[in-house]
Amino acid sequence: SSIPSQVARTQQNLKNYYNKNGKTLLSDYVQREIEINERIILENKAFVALVPFWATWPFETMIISKKPLNSLLAFSDEDQTLLAQILKDLTTKYDNIFSISFPYSAGIHQAPTDLESHEEWHFHMHFYPPLLRSASVKKFMVGYEMLAEAQRDITPEQSAEILKKSSTIHYKN
């Protein structure tokens, strides 16, 4: 197969969950996070931004669509506008933590583009920012973390609390 093994494993696990439960894995996860309301940073009609319970980067977050939309192609005009708004608000919160242009790596996860329906997929984005305690202190995955188990510098709940308190009005305004 030309599909990398991690992607193939993810695809199979999402399909197994969907076939067993009749809904996407992230539908259940988002619902649980909304019920707990401990790690949600931002929420609008179509999306939730949260710190996942498994976060290992200090301010790691995800944006997840509330509806089980499998790709950007499934978004209505309103969904697109609401995604843009939550992206702007989340990245503004990041900038406001240390009053700098906050660095991060981000990625979009959506259904494969092989012309099949892929109802098991659920749109989401990951954000992996490297800053830890200040604008000049970065987290590096080294030694034990690269070879065994990532170490958390702050808990997902602490990270969520800091991000919740951060304003959506940019520090430069």
Helices and strands as residue ranges (DSSP letters): H 5-21, H 25-36, E 40-43, E 47-50, E 61-65, G 72-74, H 77-98, E 105-109, E 124-128, E 131-134, E 137-138, H 143-147, H 156-165
